[in-house]
């Protein structure tokens, strides 16, 4: 006798498949288990899927009867499975989070030192101010021709600054070669090399024969500015210096000019800044002496100019409260560290 | 220059409204920095009177001389006061200053009657120091007989005054005198000014004798010699003169010396007094002979040069002109005949001698800055009048040679003046202001200005503009922003330097700045260079360090040692700066004006080569976070890696070789090149240098030639399209000779012409079985991608074979099986 074709469906079978599925879902303890459960009870080869396939061979009444049951059971299981899935996902995340908890603050303890030297970052600050005003940065050699350092700047042969007590000479006092005592030779180079008008700033190292102490150093830094254009006079100098000081020290600072003397400017002035309650001498300036322009081959009946200069060490000392020159030159990393990397 | 207000006020008619504060700001506005203001006699309160010593009783029971004096203070013989005094420089009948009980001397010194040395002392006999006039401590102040007993000494002796200590700029020699400063104040306040050189001075006995001659006419414009005979050396300097000299900081020495100093301070003309008995024959202003010598009054024996200007007699040199007198011709306490020299010497000449002899005096300070060319004769007469007034003189002989100086004129360019000051000044005001300064406007159209004989600083319109601005005040200058030009910003090299420093700073490196002065061995041990190529300073600060650096490393090493000594143990240092190499032994010749670019080129051809370098030094523990397990020590790998990173910042297709160099560890050093061009070096400091250094951990360092790097880096990148086709990854392992540098493989892979090889990485190097001895296995990951299609397995295996074939050909590489 042929075996009863296995295309008959019974409510009992279906109900067992449902309870087997429910049971499996409830027992599943991990997302991996649940994946197996899904395949076994809702997959293509699950009892309910196989039962569903048999529907086609049933009568219309039977088909709609069992079809409804299978549909309900499947959505019942699917609902449970989704719930369980959410529960297990939540549990797993919670486990990960709690297992992997660390003291995150240890990573913030890192503190690399280092930074650009404050003298150079101060120079950068100054350079940026003048670049924004349309100036260029002019550079020149530190070992320089004596005539560029002195003669071209209307400094007479017997001027005390030329003595070996003040100026380092290379080889011997007659070599015509010195370690520049000011950045002014760079300005002479600009006068000889550049086409007019000239708007330049020249920061750099300069050298004078002083022993290192609290307020002196044989190697220090200056920045000088030079403008040569038509119709330039003291008013342009005053406005430029005033703007510069306000950028450097804050909008509230005042500036003042006092008569002074430099061989390369006439009229000459000392510039003072009223900073933190007192007048501080900041640097020298003036209208470029027409002799200097003529010496450089520039027609002083058409062009005039102004020049100014100041010490960077001095600026750093009163702007940032550095009390001892030696802190700036000895290379102790604690000094640079104080200023940070972007100062 | 110290200027007592009372002295100034003799020549500028100041009013009550001209307070000390106003005078102070007047000086500042005029360009004279006020370094100090001394309030002489501050707190002084009477009764302080002139007294006369009536009797002196010497108290002998004490270790030091003590006198008990009866002093008449002007209330009759019956009211003498008894005062105990420790000084001995006075006799009965002398007039002295007596501070009576109730009086107050400077610095709150209260005087009261008190018992001392067994006597009641009813006051104090005062010294100059106690009166607050000066530091002189030669006993008490003895006055001349002209003072009346009992008068108020505070007013009679002018014990209250204000002294301005002024910094005088080097171009303003005229202001080293009361005359010059009084003129400035008169001009500032528009007060009456009395020029002391226009005073009428009374001199009586006078005849003319040929007393001297000027040989060096080029540097001595005028000479006035006055012989004063029969002078009474006993006479002391009167208080009024002594007081003035003390307040200006000079000592009172003797009447003749004080007179010369007094005139110098008042009108600015230095004078010199010789003892006429010590002078033989005529006085001559001449250049010294090279073999002459002179012992100056500071007891220094000086060898003279044929460039020194001297005052001489028939026997030899008497003094260094305008600088300092000789000891053998100087006046002393017995001098009765005096030759007074008033001369005008050229500023530059005196300045040269002053520098040659490293000598400076009140006289040379004035001559160097320029003395009025027209007051020598007046100064001489003035001196004679003072000798006659304060002493007795038997006869006076005068001789002078005065070569007149042409008046200097300036044509004032009004347009230029307006440009410089920034506003228009009315012509009448210009004239008035210049007149007040001693200038004469002698023509109107154009304005022609005659310059006074004491202003050597005035030569053109700019100079006059400064004078006018000084009068008007620099604060009147308007502020006008220049129109400026279109700027082009920093050059690529300047930008690169900033970026590079920011990069290093972000990596934790600290920039340092060291001096460029080094010793010979510091140079020769770090760089392969001949001593003759070093740049040497003629006058170094330290004889041990006369050379300029050729490497930044010696400086970094010294800074590292200093840091370690101060407990800074983790060091990542860098410096950028110039080094210096001699390229010529020639001198740079003097130039002729006007200058030109050719002269600049000539100079640059002789000046040392001064390339800019970047160097760094690493030693000690890395300053990372040990809590995160990052606590290694800096090694050669860090130095080399850093240089590679730095060069990559600039997209440089560099090459690297294992190499050695002076100062570096021969087995742990790499050199970087681009083509033939040397870019830099990195590695470990030579163990020998390390041993000498006292540092604890090995030192790694690097040095890059920034000049070369920046020159090569200035390139614009042309962008390639980004492909979105899938990548094909493949690994390759090859076996090569063990000594083959990894870089060679790296470089060969870089230079392959397989355009689809997007990326590669050497990720493992292995030695040991089964790789044969003397060989190593190198594992490389390869990543291919096409710009226009998806790659096939055949593509990839083809390229892989090509790569293997290239490596096999170049290095005998075999596929690791």
Interface residues (C-beta under 8 A of the other chain):
Chain A: X106 X107 X109 X110 X111 X112 X113 X114 X115 X116 X117 X119 X120 X124 X127 X131 X133 X134 X135 X136 X137 X141 X142 X143 X144 X145 X146 X147 X148 X151 X152 X156 X157 X158 X160 X163 X164 X168 X169 X170 X171 X172 X173 X174 X175 X176 X177 X179 X188 X189 X192 X193 X197 X199 X205 X209 X211 X218 X219 X227 X229 X231 X232 X233 X234 X235 X236 X238 X239 X240 X242 X243 X256 X257 X258 X259 X260 X261 X266 X267 X268 X269 X287 X289 X290 X294 X295 X296 X297 X304 X328 X329 X330 X331 X332 X333 X334 X336 X337 X341 X342
Chain B: X28 X29 X30 X31 X33 X169 X170 X171 X172 X348 X351 X352 X355 X416 X419 X420 X421 X422 X457 X460 X462 X463 X465 X466 X469 X470 X474 X475 X477 X478 X479 X480 X481 X482 X483 X484 X485 X486 X487 X488 X489 X490 X491 X494 X498 X501 X502 X504 X505 X506 X507 X508 X509 X510 X511 X512 X513 X514 X515 X516 X517 X535 X536 X537 X538 X539 X540 X541 X548 X559 X562 X563 X566 X568 X570 X571 X572 X573 X577 X578 X580 X587 X588 X589 X590 X591 X593 X594 X595 X596 X597 X599 X600 X603 X604 X606 X607 X608 X610 X623 X624 X625 X627 X628
